[in-house]
Amino acid sequence: MFKLEKEMIPVLKKHLSVKYQTEYFIDEFDSGNGIADLVFTTEKLNNNQKEQLDYELMYIVLKYFNRKNKRIEVKKLFKDTFLTKKQTYRLINHLLENDILEFIDEENYYIKQKYSPPIKKIISIEAKLFDWKGGFHQALRYKAYSHKSYLAISKEFAHRVDRGLLKEHNIGLIIVSPEKINFSINIINEEPSNSVAHAYLSEKLAYSLSI
């Protein structure tokens, strides 16, 4: 059986890639709220962004650029947010480059299309040899940005897991042995609990996968 948690990751990737027909995996994904052992998506990537927005700018995008055909006045945006003039125009240029904004004049733009995260579905996994409680709490945090969050545990310690607790919080359970994985608890797809975190980390994941 496994001696180290990291030995479980290649086994997970091997079988998940077949089950979900995907190659889009990132190990040790730092979300700012814990480091997930494995994060993946089942989508085909189509990310042409030249740079990634930081968390604060993503908050502004979701709050102020959330309606198609809405008129954006630069002076009002500058007044209503914490952004400096330089940051404001950096954000505007970013949205112009990504075909979200359209130019009217130097002080006015309109929203051509709503911002949409480059990756719509994120699945996170926390792998543990035996510490299922620690893994559960970490998997719970990943629900802020993930549509599904799983605890993966070595088969020899799977009997310790409180399955009722995982089901109550919609955390999936994957039992891992050297030759296979088993989805012991299947879960429903949920919207991430933090839309800003999801959008920000969706960009981070897409950017990391497209390098």
N, C-alpha and C positions, 0 to 999 in steps of 0.2 A: 504494500500500500504506500501512500505518499508519506514522505518525511517532511516536506516543506510545502507551504501553501502555493508557492509559485509553480510547483510541479503540476498543479491542477489546471493551470491556465492553458497549456497546449492541448490538453484533452478536451477542455471546454470549447476552445476555438475549432478544433477538428470536427467535433460533432455538431456544434451550432452552425458552422458554415454549410454543412450538408442539410441540416433541418431547415434552415432559413434561406438557403441559396444566397449567401452573402459572403463578401470578403472584407467588409468594412468594420474592422475591429481596432480599438485602441486599448493598450494595456496601461494601467496606472494613470487613469484619467483624473486630473486634479480639477475639481469643480469649485474649489474655494470653500466647500463645506464637506470636506473629506475626499479621499482619493479612492475611486472605485477601481477594483482590480481589473475589471473588464467592462468596456462600454462598446456597443455596436448598434448599427442601424441596418435595416433590410432594404433601404432605398438606394437607387442609383444616384450617385452624386452629380450635381450640376451646379457647382459653386465657382463663379467667376469673379468673386469679390477680390479686390486688390489689397484690402486691409480689413481688419476685424475691429468692430466697434467695441469700446470698453463698456463696462456695466452701466455707468452713469449715462452715457450717450444712448445706450439701448433703452433705458428707461424713458428718455425723452422721445425717442422714436415711437415707442408703443403708446405713449400718452398723447402726443401732439400730431403724429402722422398716421392716424388710425382711421381715416375716412377718405375714400376716393373722391376726387374732384373738390376737396376742401382747399380753400385759398390760404396760403401761408404768407404772413407778413413778417419780414425779417425783424423789424423794430419790435413788434409785439412778441415774437419768439424770444428775442433777446431780453425783453422786459420781464416776461413770465417765467424765465428759467434762470438757473445759476450760471449759464454758459457765458463765457467771454465772447467778444466779437469774433476773435480768431477761431474759437471752438465752434461758434455758430456757422461760420462759413465753411469750416472743415466738414461739418455734418452735412450741410447743404450740398457741397460738392460730392460727398460720398453718395448721397441719395440721388443726385443727378447722374452720376456714373453708373449707378445700379438701376436706372430707369424707373425710379420711384417718384421723383419730382420732375416737373417740367418748368422751364424758364418762362416768365412773363416779362419782368424787367428786373433791374438790380435789387429791388426791394420786395419783389413779390414773385411767388411761385405757386403752382397748384399741384396737388397730389395726383399723379397719373395712375398710380396703383398703390394699394396698401402694402406695407412691409409684410413679408412672409418669411419665417425662418427657413434657412436652406435645407435643414433636415427636420422633417415633421415628426418622425418617430424615433425615440431614443430608448434603448434597453440597457439597464445597468445591472452588474453582477458583483456581489461581494463574496469572495471565496475564503472559506475558513476550514482548517483541519478539524477542529473540535469546538472552538469558541462560538457556538451558534448565537449566544445572546449578544456578544459584541457585533457579530455579523448582522444580526437582525436590526440593531440600532443604526448601524451604518447604512444598510439597505433602505431603512425608513427615511433617512436624510436624502437619499438620492431621488426620492419621489418628488422633490422640489422641481426637478428638471426632466425626469424620465417618465415615459408612458407605462413602462413596466420595470419593476425592480425585484431582483432575485437574490436569495441567499443560496450559495453553492457550498456544500459540505461533503467531506470525505465519507464514503459509505460506512466505514467502521464506526463512525460517531453519529450517524444519522438518527439513530434511535433516541438520542437525547433531545432532539428538537421538539419544542412545543408547537405542534402543527396548528393547533387552535389559535394561538397567538398570531402566527403568520397569516392565517386565513382572515382573521379579524381585521388586519391592517392591509390586506391585499398584497402581501409579500410572497412571491413564489419561492419554491424550494426545488433545487436541483441536487440530486445525489450523484456524486462523482466517484467512479472507480477507474483504475488505469485503462480499462478497455472500453468503457461506455459511460454515458450519463443517463439519468432518469429524471424526468419531470414529475416529482412526487406531489407537488402542489401547483396546479395551473391557476393563473390569475387573469382577471379581465383587464382590458386596456383602460387606463385612466388618463385624463388630462393632467399634466404636471401642476403641482400646487402653486408654483411661482412662475408666472408667465414671462417675467423679465429674465429670471435665471434660465428658463428653457431657451428663450431666444438668444441670449448671450452665449450659452454653452452649445447651442446648436451651431452657431457660427464658429465657435472654437473647435468643435468636433469636425465640422466640414473642412475648415482650414487645415487642421492637422492631418486629415485623411487625404487631402488633395496635394500635399507637399510632395 
